[in-house]
Amino acid sequence: MTLRQLKAFLVVAQTLNFAEASKKMFMSQPAMSLAIKSLEESVGGQLLVRTTRAVSLTPEGKALYERGRRLVAEWDAMEEEMRQRFALERGLVSIAAMPSFAANQLPDIIARFRQRHPGINVQVNDVVAEETVELVRDGKVELGVTFRPEGLLEQDQFTPLCVDQFVAVLPPQHPASEYDSVSWQQLSGDEFIALQRPSMVRVKIEETLSAAGIPLDVAFDSHQLATVGRMVGAGLGVSVAPSLCRQQMLDAGARIVPLNNPVIESELGVLTKRSHELSAAGQAMFDVILHCFSARS
């Protein structure tokens, strides 16, 4: 049984007229008769009773008509859904992003994406960088936006977006809040507020300072960047964060000053699975992310 044979049978069963059914199917009457005969041979019995005056359904034909209508409707719906997905008229894209990106750059990116593709839903996983990597590797999300992971695997495809230079986050009344830049030594006398481990931001700071022989004494730590910003804004201490968080820290009442001696940099990019083809929606989101960052450079 083929789909074309089934559709031909359904039209004949609905019209009970071979000539009319042939026109609707854009088939000649001999071709229509052959399609019905082949279908009957396939299922093993007669489906239609044909006389010179009328066409009627056998009991088996009636059963196939009811079941066949549902099957063809489901097939047509599936075919239309696939067409819409490839045309980016509907679908779902899942993305994981570390909080510093998810809370700052990602909303604007999603807004641009939805302007182009309003029928596609976006599922966001706002998780730490390490979990972002795992979600991509486990195939639970298509895209992950994170700093370059240590020890990329053969299955990982990392597409760089930019190099982010960390900045000092200072209370408004801090003496260095109006400086052009500030060094770690100038921050050494202040209480330090850090993200909790295993945050990649925390690890990057600790590794850089350790290599420079500078001790890091953490007075407060928090799991959320927003909390760090509010604590700094309230004058509880100073912090260091990716420049991605600039606006978020300013909104929290803190001041941002470039950081030097040593400079901390980390490469931001999109992580995907090398062996997995992106869906049409996933590729579209990937393209929007790349476009947004290329427009800034």
Backbone as CSV, one residue per row, in Angstrom:
resi,resn,N_x,N_y,N_z,CA_x,CA_y,CA_z,C_x,C_y,C_z
1,MET,0.837,-1.194,0.000,0.000,0.000,0.000,0.879,1.253,0.000
2,THR,0.595,2.164,-0.909,1.327,3.418,-0.953,0.406,4.557,-0.529
3,LEU,1.009,5.667,-0.171,0.207,6.824,0.245,-0.657,7.302,-0.909
4,ARG,-0.109,7.283,-2.121,-0.885,7.747,-3.281,-2.083,6.833,-3.516
5,GLN,-1.890,5.526,-3.383,-3.008,4.595,-3.544,-4.088,4.852,-2.495
6,LEU,-3.654,5.075,-1.245,-4.611,5.309,-0.167,-5.384,6.605,-0.407
7,LYS,-4.681,7.643,-0.821,-5.359,8.918,-1.090,-6.348,8.761,-2.248
8,ALA,-5.976,8.003,-3.277,-6.880,7.763,-4.405,-8.142,7.034,-3.933
9,PHE,-7.952,6.025,-3.088,-9.100,5.282,-2.560,-10.017,6.201,-1.753
10,LEU,-9.440,7.057,-0.914,-10.253,7.931,-0.069,-11.094,8.888,-0.904
11,VAL,-10.531,9.384,-1.999,-11.283,10.297,-2.856,-12.429,9.557,-3.549
12,VAL,-12.135,8.337,-4.020,-13.201,7.538,-4.644,-14.278,7.210,-3.620
13,ALA,-13.869,6.829,-2.404,-14.830,6.471,-1.360,-15.684,7.667,-0.960
14,GLN,-15.122,8.863,-1.043,-15.853,10.069,-0.677,-16.822,10.497,-1.776
15,THR,-16.382,10.404,-3.039,-17.213,10.874,-4.162,-18.119,9.786,-4.719
16,LEU,-17.652,8.515,-4.546,-18.339,7.366,-5.141,-18.523,7.558,-6.641
17,ASN,-17.480,8.165,-7.238,-17.519,8.448,-8.677,-16.081,8.483,-9.181
18,PHE,-15.739,7.538,-10.048,-14.366,7.445,-10.532,-13.963,8.648,-11.376
19,ALA,-14.875,9.166,-12.183,-14.551,10.300,-13.040,-14.239,11.541,-12.207
20,GLU,-15.095,11.790,-11.213,-14.877,12.960,-10.344,-13.611,12.791,-9.515
21,ALA,-13.389,11.582,-9.000,-12.197,11.310,-8.195,-10.927,11.480,-9.017
22,SER,-10.968,11.069,-10.272,-9.803,11.190,-11.154,-9.424,12.651,-11.355
23,LYS,-10.435,13.517,-11.509,-10.163,14.942,-11.680,-9.520,15.526,-10.421
24,LYS,-10.034,15.146,-9.261,-9.508,15.684,-8.007,-8.076,15.225,-7.758
25,MET,-7.748,14.035,-8.219,-6.405,13.490,-8.015,-5.468,13.788,-9.181
26,PHE,-6.001,14.482,-10.221,-5.215,14.783,-11.416,-4.648,13.500,-12.037
27,MET,-5.519,12.501,-12.138,-5.157,11.206,-12.713,-6.161,10.869,-13.817
28,SER,-5.713,10.054,-14.756,-6.651,9.538,-15.760,-7.492,8.458,-15.099
29,GLN,-8.669,8.169,-15.677,-9.515,7.129,-15.090,-8.837,5.757,-15.120
30,PRO,-8.118,5.393,-16.211,-7.412,4.095,-16.167,-6.360,4.044,-15.050
31,ALA,-5.658,5.169,-14.844,-4.650,5.206,-13.784,-5.311,5.099,-12.413
32,MET,-6.460,5.713,-12.253,-7.193,5.628,-10.987,-7.657,4.189,-10.741
33,SER,-8.197,3.565,-11.772,-8.644,2.171,-11.629,-7.478,1.259,-11.272
34,LEU,-6.311,1.499,-11.894,-5.130,0.693,-11.605,-4.663,0.905,-10.167
35,ALA,-4.745,2.149,-9.672,-4.333,2.430,-8.296,-5.227,1.690,-7.305
36,ILE,-6.533,1.684,-7.546,-7.462,1.003,-6.648,-7.252,-0.506,-6.721
37,LYS,-7.041,-1.031,-7.933,-6.791,-2.470,-8.083,-5.529,-2.886,-7.351
38,SER,-4.476,-2.076,-7.468,-3.210,-2.397,-6.797,-3.383,-2.344,-5.278
39,LEU,-4.185,-1.406,-4.807,-4.437,-1.306,-3.370,-5.193,-2.530,-2.874
40,GLU,-6.192,-2.942,-3.625,-6.971,-4.123,-3.232,-6.090,-5.368,-3.228
41,GLU,-5.190,-5.471,-4.183,-4.267,-6.611,-4.202,-3.333,-6.556,-2.997
42,SER,-2.951,-5.339,-2.610,-2.040,-5.184,-1.483,-2.687,-5.594,-0.169
43,VAL,-3.966,-5.213,0.032,-4.624,-5.528,1.303,-5.280,-6.915,1.275
44,GLY,-5.427,-7.503,0.096,-5.898,-8.881,0.005,-7.378,-9.063,-0.208
45,GLY,-8.082,-8.016,-0.672,-9.517,-8.187,-0.902,-10.155,-6.968,-1.508
46,GLN,-11.466,-7.110,-1.826,-12.198,-6.052,-2.500,-12.593,-4.951,-1.522
47,LEU,-12.395,-3.690,-1.951,-12.738,-2.528,-1.128,-13.927,-1.765,-1.690
48,LEU,-14.122,-1.873,-3.006,-15.201,-1.160,-3.687,-16.029,-2.134,-4.519
49,VAL,-17.309,-1.893,-4.563,-18.201,-2.632,-5.458,-18.555,-1.693,-6.611
50,ARG,-18.160,-2.092,-7.822,-18.353,-1.228,-8.992,-19.359,-1.859,-9.960
51,THR,-20.370,-1.097,-10.290,-21.331,-1.511,-11.309,-21.359,-0.423,-12.371
52,THR,-22.133,-0.634,-13.412,-22.208,0.382,-14.472,-22.919,1.641,-13.975
53,ARG,-23.672,1.521,-12.898,-24.446,2.660,-12.412,-23.896,3.311,-11.143
54,ALA,-23.224,2.527,-10.302,-22.843,3.078,-9.002,-21.568,2.432,-8.470
55,VAL,-20.987,3.134,-7.492,-19.827,2.633,-6.747,-20.196,2.636,-5.269
56,SER,-19.907,1.572,-4.578,-20.189,1.506,-3.138,-19.016,0.831,-2.424
57,LEU,-19.002,0.977,-1.117,-17.917,0.427,-0.302,-18.297,-0.928,0.269
58,THR,-17.377,-1.841,0.269,-17.553,-3.098,0.986,-17.358,-2.808,2.482
59,PRO,-17.721,-3.726,3.378,-17.466,-3.512,4.824,-15.986,-3.227,5.100
60,GLU,-15.113,-3.953,4.403,-13.677,-3.705,4.590,-13.283,-2.332,4.060
61,GLY,-13.928,-1.909,2.956,-13.676,-0.582,2.403,-14.088,0.512,3.374
62,LYS,-15.232,0.311,4.054,-15.677,1.285,5.051,-14.671,1.387,6.203
63,ALA,-14.152,0.250,6.630,-13.179,0.252,7.729,-11.899,0.978,7.313
64,LEU,-11.455,0.702,6.078,-10.240,1.365,5.607,-10.470,2.855,5.427
65,TYR,-11.678,3.239,5.012,-11.968,4.656,4.811,-11.841,5.429,6.121
66,GLU,-12.414,4.885,7.200,-12.351,5.579,8.489,-10.913,5.658,9.004
67,ARG,-10.212,4.538,8.933,-8.818,4.513,9.424,-7.910,5.328,8.496
68,GLY,-8.164,5.206,7.191,-7.311,5.889,6.221,-7.404,7.403,6.317
69,ARG,-8.605,7.934,6.600,-8.760,9.390,6.743,-7.877,9.922,7.873
70,ARG,-7.862,9.193,8.995,-7.038,9.635,10.133,-5.553,9.565,9.790
71,LEU,-5.162,8.479,9.115,-3.746,8.316,8.762,-3.275,9.414,7.805
72,VAL,-4.092,9.711,6.804,-3.712,10.744,5.829,-3.700,12.121,6.480
73,ALA,-4.669,12.365,7.373,-4.688,13.651,8.083,-3.424,13.816,8.920
74,GLU,-3.018,12.753,9.608,-1.793,12.813,10.414,-0.563,13.000,9.521
75,TRP,-0.555,12.329,8.387,0.569,12.461,7.455,0.667,13.898,6.927
76,ASP,-0.483,14.443,6.530,-0.492,15.811,6.010,-0.056,16.804,7.080
77,ALA,-0.499,16.560,8.326,-0.110,17.457,9.423,1.389,17.377,9.677
78,MET,1.923,16.148,9.628,3.359,15.975,9.825,4.148,16.638,8.705
79,GLU,3.674,16.481,7.477,4.336,17.080,6.326,4.333,18.611,6.429
80,GLU,3.214,19.172,6.865,3.107,20.623,7.022,4.001,21.115,8.161
81,GLU,4.050,20.336,9.242,4.923,20.728,10.362,6.385,20.755,9.930
82,MET,6.811,19.744,9.183,8.192,19.721,8.708,8.475,20.894,7.772
83,ARG,7.505,21.207,6.910,7.682,22.344,6.013,7.843,23.633,6.808
84,GLN,7.017,23.789,7.849,7.076,24.999,8.673,8.388,25.086,9.452
85,ARG,8.858,23.924,9.906,10.124,23.928,10.658,11.285,24.348,9.759
86,PHE,11.352,23.793,8.571,12.450,24.152,7.667,12.286,25.579,7.140
87,ALA,11.052,26.071,7.099,10.811,27.446,6.682,10.945,28.419,7.855
88,LEU,11.294,27.881,9.050,11.457,28.674,10.271,10.172,29.400,10.652
89,GLU,9.030,28.742,10.401,7.741,29.286,10.798,7.295,28.735,12.139
90,ARG,7.895,27.632,12.574,7.594,27.068,13.881,8.777,26.220,14.317
91,GLY,8.822,25.869,15.607,9.910,25.041,16.101,10.351,25.491,17.480
92,LEU,11.422,24.890,17.940,11.977,25.171,19.263,13.482,25.093,19.186
93,VAL,14.161,26.063,19.788,15.610,26.009,19.902,15.967,26.096,21.376
94,SER,16.845,25.212,21.820,17.272,25.189,23.217,18.703,25.691,23.306
95,ILE,18.947,26.577,24.271,20.261,27.189,24.419,20.610,27.265,25.898
96,ALA,21.868,26.984,26.207,22.376,27.159,27.570,23.386,28.290,27.550
97,ALA,23.394,29.077,28.605,24.309,30.216,28.656,24.685,30.497,30.096
98,MET,25.952,30.812,30.309,26.393,31.174,31.655,25.717,32.477,32.061
99,PRO,25.484,32.678,33.367,24.691,33.825,33.834,25.187,35.181,33.355
100,SER,26.505,35.377,33.276,27.017,36.685,32.853,26.572,37.040,31.444
101,PHE,26.355,36.037,30.596,25.860,36.262,29.237,24.337,36.240,29.202
102,ALA,23.741,35.271,29.910,22.290,35.101,29.870,21.555,36.331,30.387
103,ALA,22.107,36.985,31.398,21.421,38.123,32.003,21.721,39.444,31.314
104,ASN,22.676,39.461,30.413,23.103,40.728,29.830,22.932,40.792,28.320
105,GLN,23.616,39.942,27.562,23.543,40.007,26.099,22.408,39.177,25.507
106,LEU,22.071,38.061,26.157,21.125,37.119,25.551,19.726,37.690,25.318
107,PRO,19.155,38.477,26.227,17.808,39.002,25.961,17.711,39.794,24.654
108,ASP,18.695,40.636,24.359,18.665,41.391,23.099,18.793,40.469,21.892
109,ILE,19.613,39.431,22.031,19.786,38.472,20.938,18.473,37.727,20.668
110,ILE,17.810,37.307,21.739,16.540,36.596,21.572,15.491,37.526,20.953
111,ALA,15.507,38.793,21.357,14.552,39.746,20.786,14.759,39.881,19.279
112,ARG,16.000,39.966,18.845,16.288,40.047,17.408,15.869,38.756,16.700
113,PHE,16.143,37.633,17.346,15.779,36.345,16.768,14.268,36.240,16.582
114,ARG,13.509,36.653,17.596,12.056,36.550,17.520,11.461,37.535,16.515
115,GLN,12.121,38.645,16.294,11.666,39.563,15.251,11.717,38.894,13.884
116,ARG,12.758,38.093,13.677,12.909,37.394,12.397,12.051,36.139,12.324
117,HIS,11.927,35.444,13.452,11.262,34.138,13.468,10.280,34.074,14.641
118,PRO,9.160,34.784,14.563,8.226,34.851,15.691,7.565,33.525,16.045
119,GLY,7.582,32.576,15.121,6.936,31.302,15.398,7.807,30.291,16.117
120,ILE,9.061,30.613,16.339,9.985,29.666,16.985,10.153,30.019,18.452
121,ASN,9.922,29.054,19.308,10.092,29.249,20.743,11.550,29.036,21.130
122,VAL,11.969,29.709,22.187,13.348,29.622,22.663,13.346,29.149,24.106
123,GLN,14.071,28.077,24.361,14.217,27.542,25.716,15.606,27.891,26.227
124,VAL,15.671,28.661,27.316,16.943,29.134,27.859,17.266,28.412,29.159
125,ASN,18.477,27.876,29.236,19.002,27.285,30.468,20.077,28.222,31.003
126,ASP,19.753,28.947,32.060,20.665,29.910,32.677,21.460,29.179,33.749
127,VAL,22.644,28.685,33.370,23.433,27.836,34.271,24.900,28.243,34.218
128,VAL,25.676,27.778,35.203,27.100,28.107,35.241,27.802,27.509,34.030
129,ALA,28.979,28.023,33.736,29.698,27.643,32.518,29.926,26.139,32.428
130,GLU,30.275,25.523,33.552,30.551,24.084,33.542,29.316,23.285,33.149
131,GLU,28.156,23.689,33.665,26.921,22.981,33.330,26.497,23.265,31.900
132,THR,26.799,24.470,31.407,26.531,24.797,30.002,27.243,23.807,29.091
133,VAL,28.504,23.543,29.390,29.293,22.602,28.596,28.679,21.206,28.649
134,GLU,28.300,20.765,29.840,27.738,19.420,29.991,26.407,19.273,29.254
135,LEU,25.574,20.306,29.292,24.280,20.233,28.606,24.464,20.076,27.099
136,VAL,25.468,20.755,26.543,25.753,20.607,25.109,26.292,19.209,24.826
137,ARG,27.247,18.776,25.611,27.858,17.458,25.386,26.853,16.321,25.535
138,ASP,25.875,16.487,26.441,24.865,15.447,26.652,23.729,15.526,25.641
139,GLY,23.766,16.526,24.754,22.730,16.657,23.744,21.417,17.194,24.267
140,LYS,21.422,17.817,25.453,20.189,18.346,26.035,19.865,19.744,25.512
141,VAL,20.867,20.443,24.989,20.651,21.721,24.313,21.474,21.707,23.030
142,GLU,21.073,22.528,22.068,21.810,22.603,20.800,23.007,23.530,20.884
143,LEU,22.841,24.638,21.620,23.863,25.675,21.662,24.209,26.013,23.098
144,GLY,25.481,26.283,23.341,25.913,26.764,24.644,26.819,27.969,24.464
145,VAL,26.551,29.029,25.199,27.404,30.216,25.140,28.185,30.292,26.440
146,THR,29.508,30.243,26.317,30.346,30.137,27.499,31.754,30.600,27.178
147,PHE,32.570,30.763,28.220,33.988,30.978,27.989,34.603,29.672,27.510
148,ARG,35.691,29.782,26.770,36.335,28.587,26.213,36.640,27.586,27.331
149,PRO,36.078,26.385,27.244,36.313,25.399,28.303,37.761,24.897,28.295
150,GLU,38.235,24.554,29.469,39.531,23.903,29.560,39.385,22.475,29.035
151,GLY,40.322,22.036,28.225,40.297,20.656,27.743,39.142,20.362,26.819
152,LEU,39.080,21.079,25.696,38.047,20.788,24.713,38.179,19.347,24.218
153,LEU,37.034,18.674,24.057,37.022,17.303,23.569,36.907,17.281,22.050
154,GLU,37.169,16.113,21.479,37.089,15.975,20.019,35.678,16.262,19.515
155,GLN,34.675,15.964,20.349,33.280,16.180,19.945,32.857,17.647,20.029
156,ASP,33.674,18.484,20.681,33.309,19.884,20.882,33.643,20.738,19.666
157,GLN,32.715,21.609,19.302,32.966,22.628,18.286,32.787,23.983,18.962
158,PHE,33.883,24.723,19.135,33.837,26.017,19.821,34.077,27.121,18.802
159,THR,33.092,27.990,18.635,33.181,29.104,17.690,33.376,30.400,18.475
160,PRO,34.554,31.023,18.400,34.817,32.244,19.181,33.919,33.405,18.771
161,LEU,33.526,34.201,19.763,32.743,35.407,19.527,33.564,36.664,19.817
162,CYS,34.254,36.668,20.949,35.053,37.822,21.329,35.960,37.434,22.495
163,VAL,36.908,38.292,22.811,37.739,38.131,24.003,37.243,39.135,25.028
164,ASP,36.772,38.627,26.163,36.229,39.481,27.209,37.317,39.814,28.232
165,GLN,37.492,41.093,28.502,38.470,41.535,29.502,37.724,41.878,30.787
166,PHE,38.110,41.238,31.880,37.441,41.451,33.154,37.661,42.882,33.639
167,VAL,36.698,43.367,34.425,36.748,44.742,34.933,36.605,44.742,36.450
168,ALA,37.071,45.828,37.073,36.882,46.024,38.508,35.478,46.567,38.749
169,VAL,34.808,46.013,39.753,33.467,46.453,40.135,33.597,47.113,41.511
170,LEU,33.338,48.408,41.581,33.633,49.196,42.770,32.388,49.898,43.314
171,PRO,32.357,50.144,44.628,31.278,50.956,45.201,31.376,52.387,44.667
172,PRO,30.270,53.110,44.635,30.290,54.476,44.089,31.262,55.405,44.804
173,GLN,31.452,55.189,46.134,32.304,56.076,46.908,33.762,55.633,46.942
174,HIS,34.098,54.568,46.213,35.471,54.070,46.249,36.418,55.101,45.621
175,PRO,37.601,55.314,46.214,38.536,56.320,45.683,38.931,56.082,44.227
176,ALA,38.933,54.799,43.805,39.364,54.491,42.434,38.206,54.449,41.436
177,SER,36.996,54.777,41.887,35.833,54.630,41.013,35.853,55.596,39.828
178,GLU,36.654,56.662,39.928,36.756,57.614,38.826,38.065,57.481,38.050
179,TYR,38.873,56.472,38.395,40.158,56.279,37.707,39.928,55.769,36.285
180,ASP,40.941,55.970,35.433,40.899,55.405,34.085,41.086,53.895,34.113
181,SER,41.850,53.416,35.081,42.053,51.982,35.293,42.524,51.776,36.719
182,VAL,42.451,50.551,37.179,42.850,50.222,38.546,43.613,48.902,38.539
183,SER,44.625,48.789,39.386,45.415,47.562,39.484,44.922,46.711,40.650
184,TRP,45.339,45.449,40.653,44.972,44.569,41.751,45.539,45.075,43.074
185,GLN,46.717,45.650,43.031,47.315,46.166,44.257,46.449,47.260,44.874
186,GLN,45.812,48.061,44.019,44.946,49.124,44.523,43.655,48.593,45.132
187,LEU,43.349,47.333,44.851,42.152,46.712,45.414,42.462,45.858,46.635
188,SER,43.736,45.651,46.912,44.142,44.670,47.919,43.684,45.028,49.329
189,GLY,43.442,46.302,49.598,43.020,46.682,50.946,41.518,46.597,51.159
190,ASP,40.762,46.220,50.149,39.295,46.174,50.251,38.790,44.743,50.445
191,GLU,37.631,44.650,51.072,36.955,43.347,51.169,36.600,42.898,49.750
192,PHE,36.832,41.623,49.441,36.590,41.131,48.090,35.344,40.255,48.081
193,ILE,34.478,40.515,47.112,33.233,39.757,46.939,33.361,38.941,45.662
194,ALA,33.204,37.632,45.759,33.449,36.747,44.613,32.246,35.847,44.341
195,LEU,32.214,35.335,43.134,31.258,34.276,42.816,31.726,32.973,43.463
196,GLN,30.789,32.142,43.834,31.134,30.869,44.461,31.716,29.901,43.448
197,ARG,32.579,29.003,43.903,33.028,27.905,43.068,31.832,26.992,42.792
198,PRO,31.739,26.302,41.662,32.810,26.154,40.655,32.722,27.165,39.516
199,SER,32.239,28.365,39.780,32.113,29.367,38.729,33.418,29.514,37.950
200,MET,33.308,29.494,36.608,34.493,29.645,35.765,35.110,31.037,35.943
201,VAL,34.278,32.031,36.263,34.797,33.382,36.530,35.692,33.346,37.765
202,ARG,35.231,32.685,38.813,36.028,32.567,40.045,37.330,31.820,39.776
203,VAL,37.240,30.728,39.039,38.435,29.933,38.725,39.432,30.744,37.913
204,LYS,38.942,31.497,36.935,39.817,32.304,36.088,40.545,33.362,36.907
205,ILE,39.842,34.000,37.823,40.458,35.000,38.688,41.534,34.364,39.559
206,GLU,41.215,33.243,40.179,42.162,32.582,41.076,43.407,32.111,40.326
207,GLU,43.213,31.542,39.140,44.363,31.061,38.369,45.273,32.211,37.951
208,THR,44.684,33.322,37.508,45.482,34.465,37.064,46.262,35.071,38.226
209,LEU,45.607,35.245,39.349,46.282,35.832,40.510,47.357,34.904,41.062
210,SER,47.081,33.617,41.065,48.071,32.652,41.546,49.327,32.697,40.687
211,ALA,49.148,32.783,39.358,50.296,32.854,38.455,51.094,34.137,38.659
212,ALA,50.423,35.212,39.098,51.097,36.495,39.326,51.615,36.624,40.757
213,GLY,51.361,35.600,41.579,51.833,35.635,42.966,51.049,36.602,43.835
214,ILE,49.783,36.859,43.492,48.943,37.783,44.258,47.903,36.976,45.038
215,PRO,47.863,37.136,46.361,46.881,36.388,47.155,45.468,36.936,46.957
216,LEU,44.475,36.073,47.080,43.077,36.480,46.970,42.370,36.094,48.261
217,ASP,41.986,37.104,49.016,41.293,36.890,50.290,39.823,37.245,50.094
218,VAL,38.956,36.243,50.046,37.533,36.455,49.766,36.778,36.655,51.077
219,ALA,36.132,37.811,51.198,35.339,38.106,52.387,33.907,37.600,52.256
220,PHE,33.328,37.729,51.055,31.961,37.287,50.786,31.936,36.573,49.445
221,ASP,31.083,35.577,49.331,30.862,35.005,48.001,29.382,34.707,47.812
222,SER,28.964,34.689,46.543,27.562,34.491,46.208,27.470,33.669,44.936
223,HIS,26.352,33.001,44.774,26.140,32.181,43.577,25.670,33.015,42.395
224,GLN,25.121,34.222,42.670,24.520,35.030,41.615,25.289,36.325,41.389
225,LEU,25.527,36.645,40.110,26.195,37.902,39.780,25.374,39.104,40.227
226,ALA,24.066,39.003,40.127,23.219,40.113,40.546,23.427,40.432,42.013
227,THR,23.588,39.388,42.824,23.821,39.593,44.256,25.178,40.234,44.494
228,VAL,26.191,39.785,43.763,27.521,40.387,43.877,27.442,41.882,43.574
229,GLY,26.748,42.237,42.485,26.618,43.638,42.113,25.925,44.457,43.178
230,ARG,24.852,43.917,43.768,24.125,44.643,44.805,24.983,44.819,46.063
231,MET,25.759,43.807,46.388,26.625,43.902,47.562,27.699,44.972,47.360
232,VAL,28.265,45.006,46.161,29.260,46.041,45.868,28.596,47.413,45.882
233,GLY,27.428,47.522,45.258,26.716,48.794,45.225,26.372,49.302,46.613
234,ALA,26.178,48.366,47.559,25.864,48.741,48.933,27.109,49.098,49.741
235,GLY,28.282,48.986,49.104,29.508,49.375,49.777,30.150,48.301,50.633
236,LEU,29.766,47.028,50.434,30.323,45.947,51.255,31.714,45.524,50.813
237,GLY,32.125,45.896,49.625,33.443,45.514,49.142,33.561,45.743,47.651
238,VAL,34.615,45.165,47.067,34.867,45.285,45.634,34.787,43.905,45.000
239,SER,34.724,43.877,43.684,34.699,42.601,42.984,35.330,42.773,41.612
240,VAL,35.430,41.654,40.912,35.915,41.628,39.533,34.969,40.731,38.748
241,ALA,34.584,41.179,37.563,33.599,40.435,36.771,33.902,40.605,35.291
242,PRO,33.370,39.725,34.456,33.519,39.905,33.006,32.895,41.229,32.567
243,SER,33.461,41.856,31.571,32.879,43.111,31.076,31.503,42.882,30.466
244,LEU,31.160,41.613,30.172,29.811,41.276,29.731,28.762,41.785,30.715
245,CYS,29.140,41.850,31.991,28.197,42.210,33.060,28.147,43.705,33.324
246,ARG,28.791,44.477,32.498,28.944,45.906,32.757,27.624,46.594,33.122
247,GLN,26.630,46.462,32.253,25.369,47.155,32.497,24.671,46.621,33.736
248,GLN,24.754,45.318,33.957,24.133,44.721,35.132,24.730,45.281,36.416
249,MET,26.049,45.466,36.443,26.707,46.003,37.624,26.365,47.486,37.822
250,LEU,26.285,48.223,36.720,25.907,49.638,36.824,24.475,49.777,37.344
251,ASP,23.593,48.902,36.863,22.203,48.936,37.325,22.098,48.609,38.812
252,ALA,23.073,47.854,39.320,23.076,47.487,40.741,23.661,48.599,41.616
253,GLY,24.106,49.692,40.999,24.640,50.803,41.766,26.141,50.811,41.900
254,ALA,26.842,49.886,41.228,28.297,49.818,41.300,28.921,50.686,40.212
255,ARG,30.219,50.835,40.280,30.988,51.542,39.264,31.913,50.536,38.571
256,ILE,32.174,50.754,37.291,33.032,49.868,36.509,34.296,50.616,36.102
257,VAL,35.449,49.990,36.355,36.737,50.574,35.990,37.581,49.484,35.335
258,PRO,38.258,49.767,34.215,39.150,48.766,33.603,40.186,48.269,34.606
259,LEU,40.533,47.009,34.501,41.434,46.343,35.453,42.751,46.011,34.765
260,ASN,43.872,46.236,35.489,45.175,45.899,34.914,46.106,45.322,35.974
261,ASN,47.227,44.828,35.478,48.337,44.401,36.340,47.928,43.422,37.459
262,PRO,47.514,42.205,37.093,47.427,41.652,35.738,46.042,41.834,35.117
263,VAL,46.041,41.781,33.787,44.793,41.778,33.036,44.246,40.348,33.006
264,ILE,42.935,40.216,33.140,42.297,38.897,33.038,41.427,38.896,31.793
265,GLU,41.679,37.967,30.907,40.915,37.848,29.672,40.421,36.417,29.499
266,SER,39.291,36.277,28.855,38.772,34.949,28.552,37.988,35.009,27.257
267,GLU,38.137,33.986,26.439,37.496,33.958,25.122,36.073,33.427,25.242
268,LEU,35.127,34.225,24.764,33.721,33.841,24.774,33.363,33.224,23.427
269,GLY,32.535,32.193,23.457,32.159,31.576,22.195,30.917,30.714,22.318
270,VAL,30.531,30.129,21.183,29.372,29.237,21.118,29.870,27.804,21.018
271,LEU,29.390,26.962,21.916,29.771,25.550,21.928,28.654,24.710,21.330
272,THR,29.007,23.852,20.369,28.067,22.902,19.783,28.745,21.532,19.708
273,LYS,27.963,20.523,19.341,28.533,19.182,19.156,28.935,19.020,17.697
274,ARG,30.193,18.708,17.484,30.726,18.617,16.134,29.971,17.592,15.280
275,SER,29.558,16.497,15.876,28.948,15.407,15.116,27.440,15.574,14.938
276,HIS,26.847,16.614,15.532,25.400,16.789,15.463,25.043,17.981,14.582
277,GLU,24.220,17.734,13.588,23.736,18.810,12.726,22.713,19.637,13.494
278,LEU,22.844,20.953,13.453,21.873,21.813,14.110,20.538,21.749,13.380
279,SER,19.454,21.897,14.138,18.147,22.027,13.518,18.102,23.355,12.760
280,ALA,17.082,23.521,11.929,16.945,24.783,11.210,16.826,25.946,12.192
281,ALA,16.079,25.739,13.281,15.925,26.787,14.294,17.240,27.031,15.022
282,GLY,17.959,25.947,15.336,19.248,26.093,16.012,20.258,26.832,15.153
283,GLN,20.281,26.533,13.869,21.212,27.217,12.963,20.854,28.694,12.852
284,ALA,19.563,28.989,12.832,19.130,30.382,12.744,19.560,31.163,13.985
285,MET,19.423,30.557,15.167,19.864,31.220,16.399,21.377,31.411,16.399
286,PHE,22.100,30.396,15.961,23.559,30.479,15.854,23.955,31.664,14.963
287,ASP,23.280,31.798,13.826,23.585,32.879,12.886,23.304,34.253,13.496
288,VAL,22.215,34.361,14.263,21.880,35.642,14.894,22.935,36.013,15.936
289,ILE,23.389,35.038,16.709,24.416,35.304,17.721,25.689,35.809,17.047
290,LEU,26.120,35.114,15.991,27.327,35.528,15.281,27.170,36.926,14.683
291,HIS,25.992,37.194,14.124,25.759,38.498,13.519,25.829,39.611,14.557
292,CYS,25.231,39.381,15.727,25.227,40.399,16.779,26.656,40.748,17.220
293,PHE,27.514,39.747,17.305,28.882,40.020,17.753,29.767,40.575,16.636
294,SER,29.512,40.158,15.406,30.293,40.708,14.292,29.945,42.173,14.081
295,ALA,28.703,42.558,14.389,28.279,43.946,14.229,28.968,44.856,15.241
296,ARG,29.416,44.280,16.373,30.070,45.088,17.413,31.525,45.323,17.108
297,SER,32.127,44.426,16.315,33.574,44.518,16.068,33.894,45.497,14.949
